[in-house]
């Protein structure tokens, strides 16, 4: 972020738009926004592993942060992501988020707590290939509602 702080090619955090992107310039931002834009300091993080970055080990700090936040949540959990893939007892998908959500819901039920989980996903994943979109949608559905190891089915059977 520091190297872009004074770079006019990255002046503001503006929403991406597909129909007017060629019209947007640094000079005409007033035509696109209702208020004055402001600069932000942001950190973008990504987990990496053998399949995504060809590392020898899986870096799991983001998953660990999710787990801690889910476990510590008192009233609700809000997850907004490109996709949600976490299938219990699966040989391909091996993260613990579905299990942690399941346990947190069980705990709330046992303690008679009012507790909500909001998972916000885009209508369609942002990939060019239809095969990729279908694969991601398949795994999202298997994670949340379809199949014996989905979060919904596990809760239903608990």
C-alpha positions in Angstrom: 0.0 0.0 0.0 2.8 2.4 0.8 4.2 2.4 -2.7 0.8 3.4 -4.1 0.0 6.1 -1.5 1.2 9.0 -3.6 0.6 7.3 -7.0 -2.2 9.1 -8.9 -2.9 5.9 -10.9 -4.5 4.6 -7.6 -6.2 7.7 -6.3 -9.4 6.3 -4.6 -11.2 3.2 -3.8 -14.0 3.2 -6.5 -16.6 0.6 -7.2 -15.9 -1.6 -10.2 -18.5 -1.2 -13.0 -18.5 -3.1 -16.3 -20.5 -0.7 -18.3 -18.7 2.5 -17.6 -15.1 1.5 -16.8 -13.7 3.0 -20.0 -15.3 6.4 -19.1 -13.9 6.6 -15.5 -10.9 8.8 -15.1 -9.2 10.4 -12.2 -10.6 13.8 -13.2 -14.3 12.8 -13.6 -15.0 10.9 -10.3 -17.6 13.5 -9.3 -19.8 12.2 -12.2 -19.7 8.7 -10.6 -19.9 9.4 -6.9 -22.4 11.2 -4.7 -19.8 12.3 -2.2 -16.1 13.1 -2.0 -14.0 9.9 -2.1 -11.4 9.2 0.5 -8.2 7.2 0.7 -8.2 4.0 2.7 -5.5 1.8 4.2 -6.4 -1.8 3.6 -4.8 -5.1 3.8 -5.7 -7.9 1.3 -4.8 -11.4 2.5 -4.9 -14.7 0.9 -4.2 -18.2 2.1 -1.8 -20.2 0.1 -0.9 -23.9 -0.3 0.6 -26.4 -2.7 -2.3 -26.1 -5.2 -2.4 -22.3 -5.3 1.2 -21.1 -4.8 3.2 -24.3 -5.0 4.4 -24.1 -1.4 5.5 -27.2 0.5 3.2 -26.5 3.4 -0.3 -25.1 3.7 -0.5 -21.6 5.2 -3.7 -21.5 7.4 -3.6 -18.2 9.3 -6.8 -17.0 7.6 -8.6 -20.2 8.5 -7.3 -20.0 12.0 -8.6 -16.4 12.3 -12.0 -17.5 11.0 -12.1 -20.4 13.6 -11.3 -18.0 16.5 -13.8 -15.4 15.4 -16.6 -18.0 14.9 -15.9 -19.7 18.2 -15.9 -16.3 20.1 -19.0 -14.8 18.4 -21.7 -14.0 20.8 -24.7 -13.0 18.7 -24.0 -13.6 15.0 -21.5 -14.4 12.3 -21.3 -12.5 9.0 -19.2 -14.1 6.3 -19.0 -12.4 2.9 -16.8 -14.2 0.4 -16.4 -15.1 -3.3 -17.5 -18.7 -2.4 -18.0 -20.9 0.6 -16.6 -24.4 0.3 -16.3 -26.5 3.5 -17.5 -30.1 3.4 -17.3 -32.3 6.5 -15.4 -35.6 6.1 -14.4 -34.9 2.5 -11.2 -36.1 0.9 -10.9 -33.1 -1.5 -12.2 -30.2 0.5 -10.2 -30.1 3.8 -10.9 -27.0 5.8 -12.6 -26.8 9.2 -15.0 -23.9 8.7 -18.1 -26.1 8.3 -17.2 -28.1 11.4 -16.6 -24.9 13.4 -20.0 -23.4 12.3 -21.7 -26.7 13.1 -20.3 -26.8 16.6 -21.1 -23.1 17.2 -24.7 -23.6 16.1 -24.9 -26.7 18.4 -23.5 -24.7 21.3 -26.1 -22.0 20.8 -28.9 -24.5 20.6 -27.7 -26.3 23.7 -27.4 -23.0 25.6 -30.8 -21.8 24.3 -29.1 -18.7 22.8 -30.4 -16.6 19.9 -27.6 -16.9 17.3 -27.5 -16.2 13.6 -25.1 -17.0 10.8 -25.1 -14.9 7.6 -23.2 -16.2 4.6 -23.3 -13.7 1.7 -22.1 -15.0 -1.7 -22.3 -13.5 -5.2 -25.1 -14.7 -7.4 -22.5 -16.3 -9.6 -18.8 -16.8 -8.9 -16.6 -14.4 -10.9 -14.9 -16.8 -13.3 -14.9 -16.7 -17.1 -15.2 -20.5 -17.7 -18.7 -22.0 -17.3 -17.1 -25.2 -16.2 -15.4 -23.4 -13.3 -18.6 -21.6 -12.3 -20.4 -25.0 -12.3 -17.7 -26.6 -10.2 -17.7 -23.8 -7.7 -21.5 -23.8 -7.4 -21.4 -27.6 -7.0 -19.0 -27.4 -4.1 -20.9 -24.5 -2.5 -24.2 -26.5 -2.6 -22.5 -29.6 -1.2 -21.1 -27.4 1.6 -24.3 -25.7 2.6 -27.3 -27.8 1.7 -26.8 -30.8 -0.6 -25.6 -34.2 0.6 -25.1 -35.9 4.0 -22.0 -33.9 4.9 -23.5 -30.5 4.2 -23.9 -28.1 7.1 -27.7 -28.2 6.7 -28.0 -32.0 6.7 -25.6 -32.3 9.6 -27.7 -29.9 11.6 -30.9 -31.7 10.6 -29.5 -35.0 11.8 -28.1 -33.7 15.0 
